[in-house]
Amino acid sequence: MSQTEPLSAGELEEAFQVFNRVSIELETTYRQLEDKVEALTAELTSARSAKLRELAEKERLAHRLSALVAALPGGVLIVDRQQRIRDANPEAAQIFGGAQVGALVGEAWEDVLLRATGDARLESKEMVLRDGARYSVVSRPLDTSGDRVLLITDISEIHELQEQLGRKKRLTALGEMAARLAHQVRTPLSAATLYLSQLGRPDLPPEQRQLVAGKVGQRLEYMGNLLDSMLSFVRGGTPVRELIFLNSVLQDFRAQLQPHLLASGSTLQIPPVDDTLALLGDRDELVGALSNLGMNAIEAAESPVLLDVWVGALDDRRLQIRVRDDGPGIGEDVLERIFDPFFTTRAKGTGLGLAVVAMTMANHGGEISVRNRPEGGAEFLLTLPIEAAEKEALITGRAINE
């Protein structure tokens, strides 16, 4: 058996140096590992602290949100895909019979609705409870799971305020209609008065007396129809909409204005119109509107005035009536306000005549405008929709009278 030869002094010294070198490297590596472990420990501690703070903040926000939902003056329900209530706030429980929140959770939304309103489905975004309370119900998706959140708000007071506002508006409309009625009645009433004054003449022939009495009856009938129309409006009735031939409107206009023309020495020229021009509306209102224009022209002039009416089809959908006069015209500074209610430039004017004309045009789907004529006087342009069986027979822009 051979024996290991002893190392020489040089070999021992070299081995010792290698050992020292390896020991130093191991120690350095160990120190580096310690530093890394310490750094990682610090990072983990910091991350854990941040996570704990984040969780604490989320918990605080969750508690705050829960407190806010509980304190909301409106009800909040969470309804799942199967239409079952998953959660509710105390206000929702109070709305639906004063039950505890836990009593609502798990119930079918249709059952709760049926118990509270008598109907298992909402026909609109409002629900009316059995005690008459009104609530607005707004539904929004909560997340992708199919859950929905229902926001239930008491609108009973708002509904009451709306009803009060509606009553005030109706009273205001009643006042406006009363003023309008007074103004509309004034023209046929004054015409009837003029006719009645003729009936008092002892030398009036019987046939003339009968003719004048018939005209008085016509004016009284017009006023009766006007009253019926106003009462229908106040009651919320549907405005009269019947087929009207323009020719008959113009003839009634002439008859209504005739006494005032005679009294003032004025002249009215109306073109012949056939029955190809017709519209839907209220004939008395249209006659009243034209009469207002005629009376305005007569009253504005200090001398006899010539009233000239032009009628034409602008196209197959619109007709136009132009009422011209040779009076003093309208001041440029008041043209923009001429149709405003209660605006007048005459001491005894009511400021309602032209406002009534504008309202009548709007009610008939038309419009009105005014301009001064270069040769003197004013011209009112009334544009109305045509309603006729033979619209295609009308030539675009054709005038019945130029």
Secondary structure as GFF3:
##gff-version 3
##sequence-region A 1 402
A	DSSP	alpha_helix	9	71	.	.	.	ID=ss1
A	DSSP	beta_strand	75	79	.	.	.	ID=ss2
A	DSSP	beta_strand	85	88	.	.	.	ID=ss3
A	DSSP	alpha_helix	90	95	.	.	.	ID=ss4
A	DSSP	alpha_helix	101	104	.	.	.	ID=ss5
A	DSSP	alpha_helix	109	117	.	.	.	ID=ss6
A	DSSP	beta_strand	126	128	.	.	.	ID=ss7
A	DSSP	beta_strand	134	141	.	.	.	ID=ss8
A	DSSP	beta_strand	148	154	.	.	.	ID=ss9
A	DSSP	alpha_helix	156	199	.	.	.	ID=ss10
A	DSSP	alpha_helix	206	234	.	.	.	ID=ss11
A	DSSP	beta_strand	242	245	.	.	.	ID=ss12
A	DSSP	alpha_helix	246	264	.	.	.	ID=ss13
A	DSSP	beta_strand	267	269	.	.	.	ID=ss14
A	DSSP	beta_strand	278	281	.	.	.	ID=ss15
A	DSSP	alpha_helix	283	300	.	.	.	ID=ss16
A	DSSP	beta_strand	306	313	.	.	.	ID=ss17
A	DSSP	beta_strand	318	325	.	.	.	ID=ss18
A	DSSP	three_ten_helix	335	337	.	.	.	ID=ss19
A	DSSP	alpha_helix	353	363	.	.	.	ID=ss20
A	DSSP	beta_strand	367	372	.	.	.	ID=ss21
A	DSSP	beta_strand	378	385	.	.	.	ID=ss22
A	DSSP	three_ten_helix	391	393	.	.	.	ID=ss23
###
